[in-house]
């Protein structure tokens, strides 16, 4: 459970970082399960 929470938080942080520095399309590619 903790590992999932950490991965989810890291995914959000990386997604936000990419959204700010790159195109939104990069974020959508990373969010694909």
C-alpha positions in Angstrom: 0.0 0.0 0.0 2.8 2.4 0.9 4.7 1.6 -2.2 1.6 2.3 -4.3 1.1 5.6 -2.6 4.7 6.6 -3.2 4.5 5.6 -6.8 1.2 7.5 -7.3 2.7 10.6 -5.7 5.9 10.4 -7.7 3.8 9.9 -10.9 1.8 13.1 -10.1 4.9 15.1 -9.4 6.6 13.9 -12.6 3.5 14.5 -14.6 3.1 18.0 -13.3 6.8 18.7 -14.0 6.5 17.4 -17.6 3.3 19.4 -18.1 5.1 22.6 -17.1 8.3 22.0 -19.1 7.0 20.0 -22.1 3.8 19.6 -24.1 0.7 18.2 -22.4 0.9 15.2 -24.9 3.9 13.9 -22.9 1.8 13.9 -19.8 -1.0 11.9 -21.5 1.6 9.4 -22.7 2.9 8.8 -19.2 -0.5 8.5 -17.7 -1.4 5.5 -19.9 -1.7 2.4 -17.7 
